[in-house]
Amino acid sequence: MSDNTVKHLVSFLATICCLLAYIAGYFSGLSGWWWTGVTVIIVYGLIYRLID
């Protein structure tokens, strides 16, 4: 894979992770599930692995 393709792939996957985190946060906020803020740690780990 070329560098350009890898950059686009990482950008796309990071965008998907951020969208999933946003949707999860939105619905958990509506339900009063404050503890789902822990998903931030999971998203951080996912993005860290994507970059590594």
C-alpha positions as CSV (number, residue, x, y, z in Angstrom):
1,M,0.0,0.0,0.0
2,S,1.2,3.5,-0.8
3,D,1.6,6.1,1.9
4,N,-1.3,8.1,0.5
5,T,-3.6,5.0,0.7
6,V,-2.6,4.3,4.3
7,K,-3.2,8.0,5.3
8,H,-6.7,7.8,3.8
9,L,-7.4,4.5,5.5
10,V,-6.3,5.7,8.9
11,S,-8.3,8.9,8.5
12,F,-11.4,7.0,7.5
13,L,-11.2,4.6,10.4
14,A,-10.5,7.4,12.9
15,T,-13.6,9.2,11.6
16,I,-15.7,6.1,12.0
17,C,-14.4,5.7,15.6
18,C,-15.3,9.3,16.4
19,L,-18.8,9.0,14.9
20,L,-19.4,5.9,16.9
21,A,-18.2,7.6,20.1
22,Y,-20.5,10.6,19.3
23,I,-23.5,8.5,18.7
24,A,-22.9,6.4,21.8
25,G,-22.4,9.6,23.9
26,Y,-25.5,11.2,22.5
27,F,-27.8,8.2,23.3
28,S,-26.2,7.5,26.7
29,G,-26.6,11.2,27.6
30,L,-30.3,11.0,26.8
31,S,-30.7,7.9,29.0
32,G,-28.7,9.4,31.8
33,W,-25.9,6.8,31.5
34,W,-23.0,9.0,32.6
35,W,-20.7,6.0,33.1
36,T,-20.5,5.5,29.4
37,G,-17.9,8.2,29.4
38,V,-15.5,5.3,29.9
39,T,-15.9,4.7,26.1
40,V,-13.5,7.7,25.7
41,I,-10.7,5.4,27.0
42,I,-11.7,2.7,24.6
43,V,-11.8,5.1,21.6
44,Y,-8.4,6.5,22.6
45,G,-7.0,2.9,22.6
46,L,-8.5,2.2,19.2
47,I,-7.1,5.3,17.6
48,Y,-3.7,4.7,19.3
49,R,-3.6,1.2,17.7
50,L,-4.6,2.5,14.3
51,I,-1.7,5.0,14.4
52,D,0.8,2.5,15.7
